[in-house]
Amino acid sequence: MKKTTIIAASAVALLGFGLAGCSTSADTTASAEASPTCPGGRIRFGILPYEDPERLEPAYQVLAGALSEKLNCPVEVSITEDYAAEVLAMENDQLEIAQFGPLGFVFASQRADAKAMVSFGDADGNPTTYTGGIWVPKDSDIQTIEDLKGRTLALGSPGSTSGDALPMSGLVEAGIEDEVQWDYAGGHPEALLSLVNGTVDAAQINSQTLATAKAEGTFDESRFRQIWKSEPIPNDPITVRGNLPQEFQDAVESALLSLSAEDVEQVGAFLGVDPAGPLIAVDDSTYQPLFDLAELMGLTEKDV
């Protein structure tokens, strides 16, 4: 299992980032452990692997460091192996806070009592969204989602909102879910790469992955066409474990909302938020369309 752990304690501790054991003074450690906003002397922050962990790591280092300074508590950020592992970690009280995909949040809410706190806003402080999509080569004879019958389709990962549930719902709506040769590529970038390399007839590419790939020059949009697009999806929530003291939950939410746009802009870029603004408050009701989707599709925790 590939797992990346980031430890961000303070401006001083960040100088030694990446070391397995950053030393702190006894006074600082005792103070943190005694604080109701620092249970057990640390805050463990889970991140779903929606991009290559080596690329996500620097962005979350910045966010974690800023949050650590706000709460005077070390923040350990773990990029989990997959969606299911992140839900299980919070369920087993191994994470205090976590960023889930919208559909992953549905199951984290049900299994781990995860509570949505904040999400990613634009420069004007408005909520941001993204879309799922299915793409084909520009010269393909596939014109609509119905034309995927008998063709190959690369999805992202099991449990992904835009890389699994939404494109599958499109196939179900078209009545061809059993007539498409679909398979998981292992993630959003991998699905895009399978299309670029010509190993599949079509692939799911969400607007976030599309923006990143275009910016990096790894996807020439002029060579491809989008044949299906989902309704807008609210961006990922950062959540807190519901069995933690309310004082802790309130303190973390307040600290997250007080972060500057500069603290979150690197993470926001991966989520298609450009230009980024500060984090904005959300709650469970923000993600009701995803709860409805899970019910409509008959999805359970086994699908994550």
PyMOL commands that set and color helices and strands:
alter all, ss='L'
color gray80, all
select helices_A, chain A and resi 13-16+26-34+39-41+53-71+83-91+102-112+145-148+161-174+188-196+207-216+221-223+246-257+261-270+284-297+301-303
alter helices_A, ss='H'
color red, helices_A
select strands_A, chain A and resi 4-8+43-47+75-79+97-99+114-122+129-130+133-137+152-155+181-184+202-204+224-229+233-234+238-241+276-281
alter strands_A, ss='S'
color yellow, strands_A
deselect
rebuild
show_as cartoon
